[in-house]
């Protein structure tokens, strides 16, 4: 069922597999609590957030294979915004910066799909707009982790 560029198809398969897995994680959140554990309770959302997000991720995984170019482009923008939010969440709750690399690669993949389907400049603008939406939602939905020690504190023995 590859209609067009096989690289585009392979990248969308990778995205949809990841979204399908996260769909299952979101739907099972009320019983497992894994996402609340991973986000360390930093999301200011009610208990319906993760199951609803799981349903939406499943729909996105399905729509990623639409025959409509406009739908696939919209899905790619959503993927970039969603994963920007994941990067933001990892950094905001104080996880190691390397933890942000996993969702970060999906922003690059979404850009690649957009660049294959549109021109480079338009793909860049679509990705940047999606990243801005992801960061804005991150500021609204993720509260920073309170630290007993500042993240960037001077080393012991350093004097000014």
Secondary structure, DSSP 4 states (H G I P E B T S, - for coil): ---S-HHHHHHHHHHHHHHHHHHHHHHHHHHH-HHHHHTTT-B---TTHHHHHHHHHHHHHHHTT-S-HHHHHHHHHHHHHHHHHHHHHHHHTT--TTHHHHHHHHHHHHHHHHHHHS-HHHHHHHHHHHHHHHHHHHHHHBPPPP-SS-TTPPPTT---
